[in-house]
Amino acid sequence: MTKPKTFLLGNFAAIIGLMVFAFARPSVPLSAAQEAISGQWFLAPSKTDGFVHLTLQRTGPGTHFNSSDSIRLGDLRGLTAAQIDQDGSAAKFELVRDAGTIEFEGRFKNGKGAGSFVFRPNQSFVGEMRSLRYEELSDDGLFSLALHDVRMQFIRALLAAGYDRPAIEHLVSMRIHGVSLEFINELASLGYSRVPIDGLVSMRIHSVTTEFIRDLKGLGYEGVPVDSLVSMRIHSVDPDFIRGLGDLGYSKVPTDELVSMQIHGVTAGFVKELKDLGYESVPVDELVSMKIHGVTSDFIKRMKGRGVADLSIEHLISLRIHGSEG
């Protein structure tokens, strides 16, 4: 599973009806274990062939958990498409992961299912984690590792790459947001070794790809700090924007200034309009100030038409600040 998100399984009445159907008959408990992590599951068709949409819920004193995502049907051992499509079909199936197994029991109707689940920690995994100095592993932590498919191979590779015992929540966050070993290795090949985990996650959230970094390098931006890369992506500073500015004489504009230009709407088109009006190579801070205060090409044309003598950028900005057009 990857990123958790809210998923609405039909309307509320349909869910209630399905749950009543699922628990209408007595069944053998999955386990008599005390304090086991358990809850309810709901399953619905996915738009992607070969996948289903699985929602897990846990409620209780101080606990409200809801995770929903698409998962390969083949990963749910013991469940087939035929069972899902068969009305009244009882089912027992499981999701086996390194950290433990989630066991499911319930029924299907109209292509949707509901029932109960229980989590069984993998004691072999617990032992391996302890050998890696993860001494205090809670069942909740193991459940989260299992739910998001955090594998032992992934953890050991992180340790080998120099990440000293990442916290459980960091391991889960990396898996949720797609921080893979391949991504980490590609970053290292581009000069970004041992990027802090928070930085790696932020890069994935905001689509800072290795391709984006290579494009920047080709434009003369090498070794851009991770937080600047993220800021550039957040504010849509892309290679096309940088090239457009370069064509107008603005080469190697600092990344913080590029971000400021995008935030305030200083486009290549705006720079060209100013150039056509005789304003060549306007400093970036003045371009930003013009946009902040509404000094547009139309405004400049109006001032020219009214015979305003001082058409310096400083005076034009002052006119706009004071609400006067001369």
HELIX and SHEET records of a PDB file:
HELIX    1   1 PHE A   12  ALA A   22  1                                  11    
HELIX    2   2 LEU A   73  ASP A   75  5                                   3    
HELIX    3   3 ALA A   81  ASP A   85  1                                   5    
HELIX    4   4 GLN A  123  SER A  131  1                                   9    
HELIX    5   5 ASP A  139  LEU A  147  1                                   9    
HELIX    6   6 MET A  152  ALA A  160  1                                   9    
HELIX    7   7 ILE A  168  ILE A  176  1                                   9    
HELIX    8   8 LEU A  181  SER A  189  1                                   9    
HELIX    9   9 ILE A  197  ILE A  205  1                                   9    
HELIX   10  10 THR A  210  GLY A  218  1                                   9    
HELIX   11  11 VAL A  226  ILE A  234  1                                   9    
HELIX   12  12 PRO A  239  ASP A  247  1                                   9    
HELIX   13  13 THR A  255  ILE A  263  1                                   9    
HELIX   14  14 ALA A  268  ASP A  276  1                                   9    
HELIX   15  15 VAL A  284  ILE A  292  1                                   9    
HELIX   16  16 SER A  297  GLY A  305  1                                   9    
HELIX   17  17 ILE A  313  ILE A  321  1                                   9    
SHEET    1   A 7 THR A  63  ARG A  72  0                                        
SHEET    2   A 7 PHE A  51  GLY A  60 -1                                        
SHEET    3   A 7 SER A  38  PRO A  45 -1                                        
SHEET    4   A 7 LYS A 112  PRO A 121 -1                                        
SHEET    5   A 7 GLY A 100  LYS A 109 -1                                        
SHEET    6   A 7 SER A  89  ARG A  97 -1                                        
SHEET    7   A 7 LEU A  76  ARG A  77 -1                                        
END                                                                             
